[in-house]
Amino acid sequence: METIDINTTLIEGYLRLLNNLSPNNKLDLISKLTLSIKIDIAERKSSFYKAFGAWESELSADEIIDEIHRTRTFNRQVVPMK
C-alpha cells in the first residue's frame, strides 16, 4: 500500500468519526486545526530563517583564518604497499 493510499484511508476514517460530532464540536475542531496549522507554519518559517545570519565573533576575519590554520591537524598515515 502506498503512502497516498494510507493517508486517504486515514482521512476517510477520521471523517467517519467526525460525522458523529455536533456542529459546534466540528467548528471547535476546525478552529483548533487552523490554529495548529498557523503555529506549524510560523515555526517552520522561524527555523528556516534561523539557519541564516552573520557570523558573530569578536575576532576579525583574518584572525579567524589564522586560528583555523593554526589548529588544523593532519592525521593522514601513509601505509606502505607490500
N, CA, C and O atoms as a Maestro MAE file, in Angstrom:
{
 s_m_m2io_version
 :::
 2.0.0
}

f_m_ct {
 s_m_title
 :::
 protein
 m_atom[328] {
  # First column is atom index #
  i_m_mmod_type
  r_m_x_coord
  r_m_y_coord
  r_m_z_coord
  i_m_residue_number
  s_m_chain_name
  s_m_pdb_residue_name
  s_m_pdb_atom_name
  i_m_atomic_number
  :::
  1 25 0.849 -1.172 0.000 1 A "MET " " N  " 7
  2 3 0.000 0.000 0.000 1 A "MET " " CA " 6
  3 2 0.897 1.239 0.000 1 A "MET " " C  " 6
  4 15 1.838 1.334 0.789 1 A "MET " " O  " 8
  5 25 0.606 2.160 -0.868 2 A "GLU " " N  " 7
  6 3 1.408 3.373 -0.971 2 A "GLU " " CA " 6
  7 2 1.019 4.373 0.108 2 A "GLU " " C  " 6
  8 15 -0.036 4.263 0.734 2 A "GLU " " O  " 8
  9 25 1.900 5.353 0.308 3 A "THR " " N  " 7
  10 3 1.662 6.382 1.319 3 A "THR " " CA " 6
  11 2 0.380 7.144 1.042 3 A "THR " " C  " 6
  12 15 -0.371 7.458 1.965 3 A "THR " " O  " 8
  13 25 0.126 7.444 -0.232 4 A "ILE " " N  " 7
  14 3 -1.086 8.190 -0.596 4 A "ILE " " CA " 6
  15 2 -2.329 7.391 -0.212 4 A "ILE " " C  " 6
  16 15 -3.298 7.949 0.302 4 A "ILE " " O  " 8
  17 25 -2.296 6.092 -0.462 5 A "ASP " " N  " 7
  18 3 -3.433 5.239 -0.109 5 A "ASP " " CA " 6
  19 2 -3.649 5.201 1.406 5 A "ASP " " C  " 6
  20 15 -4.786 5.243 1.875 5 A "ASP " " O  " 8
  21 25 -2.554 5.121 2.167 6 A "ILE " " N  " 7
  22 3 -2.658 5.085 3.625 6 A "ILE " " CA " 6
  23 2 -3.236 6.399 4.138 6 A "ILE " " C  " 6
  24 15 -4.113 6.403 5.002 6 A "ILE " " O  " 8
  25 25 -2.738 7.524 3.598 7 A "ASN " " N  " 7
  26 3 -3.245 8.831 4.021 7 A "ASN " " CA " 6
  27 2 -4.724 8.980 3.693 7 A "ASN " " C  " 6
  28 15 -5.497 9.489 4.504 7 A "ASN " " O  " 8
  29 25 -5.114 8.538 2.514 8 A "THR " " N  " 7
  30 3 -6.519 8.625 2.120 8 A "THR " " CA " 6
  31 2 -7.381 7.778 3.048 8 A "THR " " C  " 6
  32 15 -8.463 8.205 3.453 8 A "THR " " O  " 8
  33 25 -6.914 6.597 3.382 9 A "THR " " N  " 7
  34 3 -7.647 5.720 4.290 9 A "THR " " CA " 6
  35 2 -7.780 6.356 5.672 9 A "THR " " C  " 6
  36 15 -8.848 6.301 6.283 9 A "THR " " O  " 8
  37 25 -6.693 6.960 6.165 10 A "LEU " " N  " 7
  38 3 -6.745 7.630 7.469 10 A "LEU " " CA " 6
  39 2 -7.737 8.788 7.457 10 A "LEU " " C  " 6
  40 15 -8.530 8.947 8.385 10 A "LEU " " O  " 8
  41 25 -7.685 9.588 6.409 11 A "ILE " " N  " 7
  42 3 -8.588 10.740 6.312 11 A "ILE " " CA " 6
  43 2 -10.036 10.283 6.278 11 A "ILE " " C  " 6
  44 15 -10.888 10.867 6.947 11 A "ILE " " O  " 8
  45 25 -10.320 9.245 5.506 12 A "GLU " " N  " 7
  46 3 -11.693 8.742 5.434 12 A "GLU " " CA " 6
  47 2 -12.148 8.201 6.791 12 A "GLU " " C  " 6
  48 15 -13.309 8.365 7.167 12 A "GLU " " O  " 8
  49 25 -11.240 7.558 7.522 13 A "GLY " " N  " 7
  50 3 -11.576 7.064 8.858 13 A "GLY " " CA " 6
  51 2 -11.897 8.200 9.815 13 A "GLY " " C  " 6
  52 15 -12.855 8.127 10.585 13 A "GLY " " O  " 8
  53 25 -11.080 9.261 9.760 14 A "TYR " " N  " 7
  54 3 -11.342 10.432 10.605 14 A "TYR " " CA " 6
  55 2 -12.677 11.073 10.250 14 A "TYR " " C  " 6
  56 15 -13.421 11.486 11.140 14 A "TYR " " O  " 8
  57 25 -12.985 11.159 8.973 15 A "LEU " " N  " 7
  58 3 -14.256 11.771 8.561 15 A "LEU " " CA " 6
  59 2 -15.452 10.978 9.078 15 A "LEU " " C  " 6
  60 15 -16.460 11.562 9.477 15 A "LEU " " O  " 8
  61 25 -15.344 9.655 9.072 16 A "ARG " " N  " 7
  62 3 -16.437 8.838 9.609 16 A "ARG " " CA " 6
  63 2 -16.630 9.116 11.098 16 A "ARG " " C  " 6
  64 15 -17.761 9.170 11.582 16 A "ARG " " O  " 8
  65 25 -15.526 9.290 11.823 17 A "LEU " " N  " 7
  66 3 -15.623 9.620 13.252 17 A "LEU " " CA " 6
  67 2 -16.215 11.008 13.461 17 A "LEU " " C  " 6
  68 15 -17.025 11.215 14.364 17 A "LEU " " O  " 8
  69 25 -15.807 11.958 12.622 18 A "LEU " " N  " 7
  70 3 -16.248 13.339 12.781 18 A "LEU " " CA " 6
  71 2 -17.717 13.531 12.437 18 A "LEU " " C  " 6
  72 15 -18.343 14.475 12.919 18 A "LEU " " O  " 8
  73 25 -18.269 12.664 11.622 19 A "ASN " " N  " 7
  74 3 -19.682 12.784 11.258 19 A "ASN " " CA " 6
  75 2 -20.593 12.675 12.477 19 A "ASN " " C  " 6
  76 15 -21.723 13.162 12.456 19 A "ASN " " O  " 8
  77 25 -20.108 12.041 13.533 20 A "ASN " " N  " 7
  78 3 -20.920 11.874 14.742 20 A "ASN " " CA " 6
  79 2 -20.868 13.088 15.665 20 A "ASN " " C  " 6
  80 15 -21.614 13.146 16.643 20 A "ASN " " O  " 8
  81 25 -20.004 14.056 15.374 21 A "LEU " " N  " 7
  82 3 -19.887 15.242 16.228 21 A "LEU " " CA " 6
  83 2 -20.998 16.242 15.931 21 A "LEU " " C  " 6
  84 15 -21.556 16.278 14.835 21 A "LEU " " O  " 8
  85 25 -21.294 17.038 16.925 22 A "SER " " N  " 7
  86 3 -22.279 18.110 16.737 22 A "SER " " CA " 6
  87 2 -21.639 19.217 15.905 22 A "SER " " C  " 6
  88 15 -20.414 19.298 15.821 22 A "SER " " O  " 8
  89 25 -22.459 20.074 15.286 23 A "PRO " " N  " 7
  90 3 -21.907 21.188 14.502 23 A "PRO " " CA " 6
  91 2 -20.974 22.082 15.323 23 A "PRO " " C  " 6
  92 15 -19.949 22.531 14.811 23 A "PRO " " O  " 8
  93 25 -21.313 22.344 16.583 24 A "ASN " " N  " 7
  94 3 -20.440 23.172 17.423 24 A "ASN " " CA " 6
  95 2 -19.087 22.502 17.674 24 A "ASN " " C  " 6
  96 15 -18.046 23.159 17.650 24 A "ASN " " O  " 8
  97 25 -19.113 21.201 17.910 25 A "ASN " " N  " 7
  98 3 -17.859 20.480 18.109 25 A "ASN " " CA " 6
  99 2 -17.016 20.473 16.833 25 A "ASN " " C  " 6
  100 15 -15.792 20.584 16.888 25 A "ASN " " O  " 8
  101 25 -17.678 20.342 15.695 26 A "LYS " " N  " 7
  102 3 -16.957 20.383 14.419 26 A "LYS " " CA " 6
  103 2 -16.303 21.746 14.210 26 A "LYS " " C  " 6
  104 15 -15.155 21.830 13.774 26 A "LYS " " O  " 8
  105 25 -17.044 22.817 14.525 27 A "LEU " " N  " 7
  106 3 -16.485 24.165 14.385 27 A "LEU " " CA " 6
  107 2 -15.307 24.371 15.337 27 A "LEU " " C  " 6
  108 15 -14.310 24.995 14.974 27 A "LEU " " O  " 8
  109 25 -15.427 23.847 16.549 28 A "ASP " " N  " 7
  110 3 -14.330 23.945 17.511 28 A "ASP " " CA " 6
  111 2 -13.101 23.196 16.999 28 A "ASP " " C  " 6
  112 15 -11.977 23.683 17.120 28 A "ASP " " O  " 8
  113 25 -13.315 22.029 16.435 29 A "LEU " " N  " 7
  114 3 -12.218 21.243 15.878 29 A "LEU " " CA " 6
  115 2 -11.557 21.975 14.713 29 A "LEU " " C  " 6
  116 15 -10.331 21.998 14.603 29 A "LEU " " O  " 8
  117 25 -12.369 22.572 13.848 30 A "ILE " " N  " 7
  118 3 -11.834 23.347 12.724 30 A "ILE " " CA " 6
  119 2 -10.966 24.484 13.236 30 A "ILE " " C  " 6
  120 15 -9.884 24.736 12.706 30 A "ILE " " O  " 8
  121 25 -11.436 25.163 14.258 31 A "SER " " N  " 7
  122 3 -10.685 26.274 14.840 31 A "SER " " CA " 6
  123 2 -9.339 25.804 15.389 31 A "SER " " C  " 6
  124 15 -8.314 26.447 15.165 31 A "SER " " O  " 8
  125 25 -9.346 24.688 16.102 32 A "LYS " " N  " 7
  126 3 -8.108 24.168 16.686 32 A "LYS " " CA " 6
  127 2 -7.145 23.672 15.610 32 A "LYS " " C  " 6
  128 15 -5.935 23.871 15.722 32 A "LYS " " O  " 8
  129 25 -7.667 23.033 14.577 33 A "LEU " " N  " 7
  130 3 -6.811 22.580 13.477 33 A "LEU " " CA " 6
  131 2 -6.190 23.764 12.745 33 A "LEU " " C  " 6
  132 15 -5.013 23.735 12.387 33 A "LEU " " O  " 8
  133 25 -6.991 24.807 12.527 34 A "THR " " N  " 7
  134 3 -6.487 26.009 11.867 34 A "THR " " CA " 6
  135 2 -5.368 26.638 12.684 34 A "THR " " C  " 6
  136 15 -4.340 27.035 12.135 34 A "THR " " O  " 8
  137 25 -5.564 26.728 13.981 35 A "LEU " " N  " 7
  138 3 -4.538 27.297 14.856 35 A "LEU " " CA " 6
  139 2 -3.260 26.459 14.819 35 A "LEU " " C  " 6
  140 15 -2.159 27.009 14.780 35 A "LEU " " O  " 8
  141 25 -3.400 25.139 14.832 36 A "SER " " N  " 7
  142 3 -2.212 24.279 14.811 36 A "SER " " CA " 6
  143 2 -1.447 24.430 13.502 36 A "SER " " C  " 6
  144 15 -0.218 24.363 13.492 36 A "SER " " O  " 8
  145 25 -2.159 24.632 12.401 37 A "ILE " " N  " 7
  146 3 -1.504 24.839 11.106 37 A "ILE " " CA " 6
  147 2 -0.762 26.164 11.096 37 A "ILE " " C  " 6
  148 15 0.368 26.238 10.613 37 A "ILE " " O  " 8
  149 25 -1.386 27.213 11.627 38 A "LYS " " N  " 7
  150 3 -0.734 28.526 11.670 38 A "LYS " " CA " 6
  151 2 0.529 28.475 12.519 38 A "LYS " " C  " 6
  152 15 1.549 29.056 12.150 38 A "LYS " " O  " 8
  153 25 0.467 27.786 13.649 39 A "ILE " " N  " 7
  154 3 1.638 27.659 14.519 39 A "ILE " " CA " 6
  155 2 2.737 26.880 13.806 39 A "ILE " " C  " 6
  156 15 3.909 27.251 13.873 39 A "ILE " " O  " 8
  157 25 2.358 25.799 13.124 40 A "ASP " " N  " 7
  158 3 3.330 24.978 12.406 40 A "ASP " " CA " 6
  159 2 4.027 25.792 11.320 40 A "ASP " " C  " 6
  160 15 5.244 25.702 11.160 40 A "ASP " " O  " 8
  161 25 3.264 26.582 10.578 41 A "ILE " " N  " 7
  162 3 3.841 27.409 9.517 41 A "ILE " " CA " 6
  163 2 4.791 28.441 10.112 41 A "ILE " " C  " 6
  164 15 5.872 28.669 9.569 41 A "ILE " " O  " 8
  165 25 4.406 29.058 11.208 42 A "ALA " " N  " 7
  166 3 5.258 30.061 11.855 42 A "ALA " " CA " 6
  167 2 6.556 29.433 12.353 42 A "ALA " " C  " 6
  168 15 7.623 30.031 12.218 42 A "ALA " " O  " 8
  169 25 6.476 28.234 12.927 43 A "GLU " " N  " 7
  170 3 7.674 27.556 13.420 43 A "GLU " " CA " 6
  171 2 8.599 27.179 12.273 43 A "GLU " " C  " 6
  172 15 9.819 27.286 12.403 43 A "GLU " " O  " 8
  173 25 8.038 26.741 11.157 44 A "ARG " " N  " 7
  174 3 8.871 26.390 10.005 44 A "ARG " " CA " 6
  175 2 9.591 27.611 9.456 44 A "ARG " " C  " 6
  176 15 10.777 27.546 9.132 44 A "ARG " " O  " 8
  177 25 8.868 28.730 9.353 45 A "LYS " " N  " 7
  178 3 9.497 29.959 8.872 45 A "LYS " " CA " 6
  179 2 10.599 30.381 9.821 45 A "LYS " " C  " 6
  180 15 11.684 30.770 9.388 45 A "LYS " " O  " 8
  181 25 10.324 30.307 11.121 46 A "SER " " N  " 7
  182 3 11.298 30.721 12.123 46 A "SER " " CA " 6
  183 2 12.551 29.860 12.046 46 A "SER " " C  " 6
  184 15 13.663 30.386 12.054 46 A "SER " " O  " 8
  185 25 12.385 28.553 11.973 47 A "SER " " N  " 7
  186 3 13.552 27.673 11.919 47 A "SER " " CA " 6
  187 2 14.308 27.849 10.610 47 A "SER " " C  " 6
  188 15 15.528 27.691 10.580 47 A "SER " " O  " 8
  189 25 13.609 28.171 9.532 48 A "PHE " " N  " 7
  190 3 14.263 28.417 8.247 48 A "PHE " " CA " 6
  191 2 15.152 29.645 8.340 48 A "PHE " " C  " 6
  192 15 16.306 29.612 7.912 48 A "PHE " " O  " 8
  193 25 14.622 30.731 8.898 49 A "TYR " " N  " 7
  194 3 15.389 31.967 8.976 49 A "TYR " " CA " 6
  195 2 16.503 31.894 10.018 49 A "TYR " " C  " 6
  196 15 17.485 32.629 9.920 49 A "TYR " " O  " 8
  197 25 16.365 31.026 11.004 50 A "LYS " " N  " 7
  198 3 17.429 30.867 11.995 50 A "LYS " " CA " 6
  199 2 18.673 30.230 11.377 50 A "LYS " " C  " 6
  200 15 19.768 30.343 11.928 50 A "LYS " " O  " 8
  201 25 18.506 29.563 10.239 51 A "ALA " " N  " 7
  202 3 19.639 28.920 9.584 51 A "ALA " " CA " 6
  203 2 20.561 29.934 8.915 51 A "ALA " " C  " 6
  204 15 21.672 29.584 8.517 51 A "ALA " " O  " 8
  205 25 20.126 31.160 8.788 52 A "PHE " " N  " 7
  206 3 20.913 32.186 8.124 52 A "PHE " " CA " 6
  207 2 21.325 33.247 9.126 52 A "PHE " " C  " 6
  208 15 20.737 33.381 10.199 52 A "PHE " " O  " 8
  209 25 22.342 33.990 8.751 53 A "GLY " " N  " 7
  210 3 22.744 35.096 9.613 53 A "GLY " " CA " 6
  211 2 24.237 35.325 9.544 53 A "GLY " " C  " 6
  212 15 24.977 34.557 8.932 53 A "GLY " " O  " 8
  213 25 24.652 36.373 10.170 54 A "ALA " " N  " 7
  214 3 26.059 36.736 10.164 54 A "ALA " " CA " 6
  215 2 26.815 35.942 11.218 54 A "ALA " " C  " 6
  216 15 26.256 35.515 12.229 54 A "ALA " " O  " 8
  217 25 28.078 35.762 10.956 55 A "TRP " " N  " 7
  218 3 28.960 35.108 11.915 55 A "TRP " " CA " 6
  219 2 29.204 36.073 13.054 55 A "TRP " " C  " 6
  220 15 29.617 37.210 12.822 55 A "TRP " " O  " 8
  221 25 28.959 35.646 14.274 56 A "GLU " " N  " 7
  222 3 29.147 36.520 15.420 56 A "GLU " " CA " 6
  223 2 30.447 36.158 16.127 56 A "GLU " " C  " 6
  224 15 30.570 35.085 16.719 56 A "GLU " " O  " 8
  225 25 31.411 37.069 16.056 57 A "SER " " N  " 7
  226 3 32.686 36.858 16.716 57 A "SER " " CA " 6
  227 2 33.364 38.201 16.931 57 A "SER " " C  " 6
  228 15 33.162 39.146 16.168 57 A "SER " " O  " 8
  229 25 34.167 38.267 17.977 58 A "GLU " " N  " 7
  230 3 34.926 39.492 18.220 58 A "GLU " " CA " 6
  231 2 36.208 39.508 17.402 58 A "GLU " " C  " 6
  232 15 36.861 40.545 17.285 58 A "GLU " " O  " 8
  233 25 36.571 38.358 16.834 59 A "LEU " " N  " 7
  234 3 37.784 38.268 16.030 59 A "LEU " " CA " 6
  235 2 37.529 38.793 14.621 59 A "LEU " " C  " 6
  236 15 36.414 38.720 14.104 59 A "LEU " " O  " 8
  237 25 38.577 39.319 14.020 60 A "SER " " N  " 7
  238 3 38.454 39.759 12.629 60 A "SER " " CA " 6
  239 2 38.504 38.530 11.725 60 A "SER " " C  " 6
  240 15 38.832 37.433 12.176 60 A "SER " " O  " 8
  241 25 38.180 38.717 10.468 61 A "ALA " " N  " 7
  242 3 38.192 37.606 9.516 61 A "ALA " " CA " 6
  243 2 39.592 37.010 9.410 61 A "ALA " " C  " 6
  244 15 39.744 35.789 9.369 61 A "ALA " " O  " 8
  245 25 40.614 37.862 9.367 62 A "ASP " " N  " 7
  246 3 41.991 37.368 9.271 62 A "ASP " " CA " 6
  247 2 42.386 36.578 10.515 62 A "ASP " " C  " 6
  248 15 43.090 35.573 10.410 62 A "ASP " " O  " 8
  249 25 41.945 37.015 11.683 63 A "GLU " " N  " 7
  250 3 42.255 36.296 12.915 63 A "GLU " " CA " 6
  251 2 41.572 34.929 12.941 63 A "GLU " " C  " 6
  252 15 42.148 33.950 13.416 63 A "GLU " " O  " 8
  253 25 40.366 34.867 12.439 64 A "ILE " " N  " 7
  254 3 39.648 33.587 12.378 64 A "ILE " " CA " 6
  255 2 40.365 32.640 11.434 64 A "ILE " " C  " 6
  256 15 40.541 31.462 11.746 64 A "ILE " " O  " 8
  257 25 40.782 33.149 10.276 65 A "ILE " " N  " 7
  258 3 41.503 32.320 9.302 65 A "ILE " " CA " 6
  259 2 42.804 31.815 9.905 65 A "ILE " " C  " 6
  260 15 43.132 30.637 9.769 65 A "ILE " " O  " 8
  261 25 43.550 32.694 10.570 66 A "ASP " " N  " 7
  262 3 44.804 32.284 11.208 66 A "ASP " " CA " 6
  263 2 44.559 31.209 12.264 66 A "ASP " " C  " 6
  264 15 45.322 30.249 12.369 66 A "ASP " " O  " 8
  265 25 43.497 31.374 13.041 67 A "GLU " " N  " 7
  266 3 43.180 30.384 14.072 67 A "GLU " " CA " 6
  267 2 42.847 29.033 13.454 67 A "GLU " " C  " 6
  268 15 43.267 27.992 13.959 67 A "GLU " " O  " 8
  269 25 42.101 29.050 12.375 68 A "ILE " " N  " 7
  270 3 41.762 27.795 11.681 68 A "ILE " " CA " 6
  271 2 43.032 27.121 11.190 68 A "ILE " " C  " 6
  272 15 43.201 25.914 11.364 68 A "ILE " " O  " 8
  273 25 43.927 27.890 10.579 69 A "HIS " " N  " 7
  274 3 45.176 27.316 10.074 69 A "HIS " " CA " 6
  275 2 46.039 26.772 11.213 69 A "HIS " " C  " 6
  276 15 46.649 25.713 11.066 69 A "HIS " " O  " 8
  277 25 46.100 27.466 12.329 70 A "ARG " " N  " 7
  278 3 46.921 27.039 13.461 70 A "ARG " " CA " 6
  279 2 46.390 25.767 14.114 70 A "ARG " " C  " 6
  280 15 47.169 24.933 14.575 70 A "ARG " " O  " 8
  281 25 45.085 25.619 14.155 71 A "THR " " N  " 7
  282 3 44.506 24.487 14.891 71 A "THR " " CA " 6
  283 2 44.240 23.266 14.022 71 A "THR " " C  " 6
  284 15 43.754 22.248 14.515 71 A "THR " " O  " 8
  285 25 44.552 23.358 12.745 72 A "ARG " " N  " 7
  286 3 44.351 22.188 11.888 72 A "ARG " " CA " 6
  287 2 45.318 21.081 12.277 72 A "ARG " " C  " 6
  288 15 46.478 21.335 12.603 72 A "ARG " " O  " 8
  289 25 44.832 19.877 12.238 73 A "THR " " N  " 7
  290 3 45.698 18.723 12.485 73 A "THR " " CA " 6
  291 2 45.550 17.763 11.322 73 A "THR " " C  " 6
  292 15 44.477 17.617 10.735 73 A "THR " " O  " 8
  293 25 46.635 17.129 11.015 74 A "PHE " " N  " 7
  294 3 46.628 16.158 9.930 74 A "PHE " " CA " 6
  295 2 46.967 14.802 10.531 74 A "PHE " " C  " 6
  296 15 47.991 14.655 11.199 74 A "PHE " " O  " 8
  297 25 46.147 13.850 10.307 75 A "ASN " " N  " 7
  298 3 46.382 12.519 10.858 75 A "ASN " " CA " 6
  299 2 46.498 11.478 9.749 75 A "ASN " " C  " 6
  300 15 46.258 10.290 9.963 75 A "ASN " " O  " 8
  301 25 46.859 11.936 8.594 76 A "ARG " " N  " 7
  302 3 46.985 11.025 7.460 76 A "ARG " " CA " 6
  303 2 48.226 10.171 7.663 76 A "ARG " " C  " 6
  304 15 49.316 10.689 7.905 76 A "ARG " " O  " 8
  305 25 48.056 8.892 7.564 77 A "GLN " " N  " 7
  306 3 49.177 7.970 7.679 77 A "GLN " " CA " 6
  307 2 49.269 7.182 6.384 77 A "GLN " " C  " 6
  308 15 48.317 6.520 5.968 77 A "GLN " " O  " 8
  309 25 50.408 7.263 5.769 78 A "VAL " " N  " 7
  310 3 50.616 6.547 4.517 78 A "VAL " " CA " 6
  311 2 51.017 5.121 4.862 78 A "VAL " " C  " 6
  312 15 51.990 4.891 5.579 78 A "VAL " " O  " 8
  313 25 50.262 4.179 4.348 79 A "VAL " " N  " 7
  314 3 50.538 2.770 4.598 79 A "VAL " " CA " 6
  315 2 51.318 2.242 3.400 79 A "VAL " " C  " 6
  316 15 50.833 2.294 2.270 79 A "VAL " " O  " 8
  317 25 52.528 1.732 3.642 80 A "PRO " " N  " 7
  318 3 53.313 1.221 2.507 80 A "PRO " " CA " 6
  319 2 52.664 -0.034 1.931 80 A "PRO " " C  " 6
  320 15 52.154 -0.882 2.664 80 A "PRO " " O  " 8
  321 25 52.693 -0.132 0.617 81 A "MET " " N  " 7
  322 3 52.126 -1.305 -0.057 81 A "MET " " CA " 6
  323 2 53.191 -2.380 -0.128 81 A "MET " " C  " 6
  324 15 54.347 -2.090 -0.438 81 A "MET " " O  " 8
  325 25 52.828 -3.579 0.146 82 A "LYS " " N  " 7
  326 3 53.787 -4.697 0.135 82 A "LYS " " CA " 6
  327 2 53.701 -5.462 -1.147 82 A "LYS " " C  " 6
  328 15 54.431 -6.435 -1.336 82 A "LYS " " O  " 8
  :::
 }
 m_bond[327] {
  # First column is bond index #
  i_m_from
  i_m_to
  i_m_order
  :::
  1 1 2 1
  2 2 3 1
  3 3 4 2
  4 3 5 1
  5 5 6 1
  6 6 7 1
  7 7 8 2
  8 7 9 1
  9 9 10 1
  10 10 11 1
  11 11 12 2
  12 11 13 1
  13 13 14 1
  14 14 15 1
  15 15 16 2
  16 15 17 1
  17 17 18 1
  18 18 19 1
  19 19 20 2
  20 19 21 1
  21 21 22 1
  22 22 23 1
  23 23 24 2
  24 23 25 1
  25 25 26 1
  26 26 27 1
  27 27 28 2
  28 27 29 1
  29 29 30 1
  30 30 31 1
  31 31 32 2
  32 31 33 1
  33 33 34 1
  34 34 35 1
  35 35 36 2
  36 35 37 1
  37 37 38 1
  38 38 39 1
  39 39 40 2
  40 39 41 1
  41 41 42 1
  42 42 43 1
  43 43 44 2
  44 43 45 1
  45 45 46 1
  46 46 47 1
  47 47 48 2
  48 47 49 1
  49 49 50 1
  50 50 51 1
  51 51 52 2
  52 51 53 1
  53 53 54 1
  54 54 55 1
  55 55 56 2
  56 55 57 1
  57 57 58 1
  58 58 59 1
  59 59 60 2
  60 59 61 1
  61 61 62 1
  62 62 63 1
  63 63 64 2
  64 63 65 1
  65 65 66 1
  66 66 67 1
  67 67 68 2
  68 67 69 1
  69 69 70 1
  70 70 71 1
  71 71 72 2
  72 71 73 1
  73 73 74 1
  74 74 75 1
  75 75 76 2
  76 75 77 1
  77 77 78 1
  78 78 79 1
  79 79 80 2
  80 79 81 1
  81 81 82 1
  82 82 83 1
  83 83 84 2
  84 83 85 1
  85 85 86 1
  86 86 87 1
  87 87 88 2
  88 87 89 1
  89 89 90 1
  90 90 91 1
  91 91 92 2
  92 91 93 1
  93 93 94 1
  94 94 95 1
  95 95 96 2
  96 95 97 1
  97 97 98 1
  98 98 99 1
  99 99 100 2
  100 99 101 1
  101 101 102 1
  102 102 103 1
  103 103 104 2
  104 103 105 1
  105 105 106 1
  106 106 107 1
  107 107 108 2
  108 107 109 1
  109 109 110 1
  110 110 111 1
  111 111 112 2
  112 111 113 1
  113 113 114 1
  114 114 115 1
  115 115 116 2
  116 115 117 1
  117 117 118 1
  118 118 119 1
  119 119 120 2
  120 119 121 1
  121 121 122 1
  122 122 123 1
  123 123 124 2
  124 123 125 1
  125 125 126 1
  126 126 127 1
  127 127 128 2
  128 127 129 1
  129 129 130 1
  130 130 131 1
  131 131 132 2
  132 131 133 1
  133 133 134 1
  134 134 135 1
  135 135 136 2
  136 135 137 1
  137 137 138 1
  138 138 139 1
  139 139 140 2
  140 139 141 1
  141 141 142 1
  142 142 143 1
  143 143 144 2
  144 143 145 1
  145 145 146 1
  146 146 147 1
  147 147 148 2
  148 147 149 1
  149 149 150 1
  150 150 151 1
  151 151 152 2
  152 151 153 1
  153 153 154 1
  154 154 155 1
  155 155 156 2
  156 155 157 1
  157 157 158 1
  158 158 159 1
  159 159 160 2
  160 159 161 1
  161 161 162 1
  162 162 163 1
  163 163 164 2
  164 163 165 1
  165 165 166 1
  166 166 167 1
  167 167 168 2
  168 167 169 1
  169 169 170 1
  170 170 171 1
  171 171 172 2
  172 171 173 1
  173 173 174 1
  174 174 175 1
  175 175 176 2
  176 175 177 1
  177 177 178 1
  178 178 179 1
  179 179 180 2
  180 179 181 1
  181 181 182 1
  182 182 183 1
  183 183 184 2
  184 183 185 1
  185 185 186 1
  186 186 187 1
  187 187 188 2
  188 187 189 1
  189 189 190 1
  190 190 191 1
  191 191 192 2
  192 191 193 1
  193 193 194 1
  194 194 195 1
  195 195 196 2
  196 195 197 1
  197 197 198 1
  198 198 199 1
  199 199 200 2
  200 199 201 1
  201 201 202 1
  202 202 203 1
  203 203 204 2
  204 203 205 1
  205 205 206 1
  206 206 207 1
  207 207 208 2
  208 207 209 1
  209 209 210 1
  210 210 211 1
  211 211 212 2
  212 211 213 1
  213 213 214 1
  214 214 215 1
  215 215 216 2
  216 215 217 1
  217 217 218 1
  218 218 219 1
  219 219 220 2
  220 219 221 1
  221 221 222 1
  222 222 223 1
  223 223 224 2
  224 223 225 1
  225 225 226 1
  226 226 227 1
  227 227 228 2
  228 227 229 1
  229 229 230 1
  230 230 231 1
  231 231 232 2
  232 231 233 1
  233 233 234 1
  234 234 235 1
  235 235 236 2
  236 235 237 1
  237 237 238 1
  238 238 239 1
  239 239 240 2
  240 239 241 1
  241 241 242 1
  242 242 243 1
  243 243 244 2
  244 243 245 1
  245 245 246 1
  246 246 247 1
  247 247 248 2
  248 247 249 1
  249 249 250 1
  250 250 251 1
  251 251 252 2
  252 251 253 1
  253 253 254 1
  254 254 255 1
  255 255 256 2
  256 255 257 1
  257 257 258 1
  258 258 259 1
  259 259 260 2
  260 259 261 1
  261 261 262 1
  262 262 263 1
  263 263 264 2
  264 263 265 1
  265 265 266 1
  266 266 267 1
  267 267 268 2
  268 267 269 1
  269 269 270 1
  270 270 271 1
  271 271 272 2
  272 271 273 1
  273 273 274 1
  274 274 275 1
  275 275 276 2
  276 275 277 1
  277 277 278 1
  278 278 279 1
  279 279 280 2
  280 279 281 1
  281 281 282 1
  282 282 283 1
  283 283 284 2
  284 283 285 1
  285 285 286 1
  286 286 287 1
  287 287 288 2
  288 287 289 1
  289 289 290 1
  290 290 291 1
  291 291 292 2
  292 291 293 1
  293 293 294 1
  294 294 295 1
  295 295 296 2
  296 295 297 1
  297 297 298 1
  298 298 299 1
  299 299 300 2
  300 299 301 1
  301 301 302 1
  302 302 303 1
  303 303 304 2
  304 303 305 1
  305 305 306 1
  306 306 307 1
  307 307 308 2
  308 307 309 1
  309 309 310 1
  310 310 311 1
  311 311 312 2
  312 311 313 1
  313 313 314 1
  314 314 315 1
  315 315 316 2
  316 315 317 1
  317 317 318 1
  318 318 319 1
  319 319 320 2
  320 319 321 1
  321 321 322 1
  322 322 323 1
  323 323 324 2
  324 323 325 1
  325 325 326 1
  326 326 327 1
  327 327 328 2
  :::
 }
}
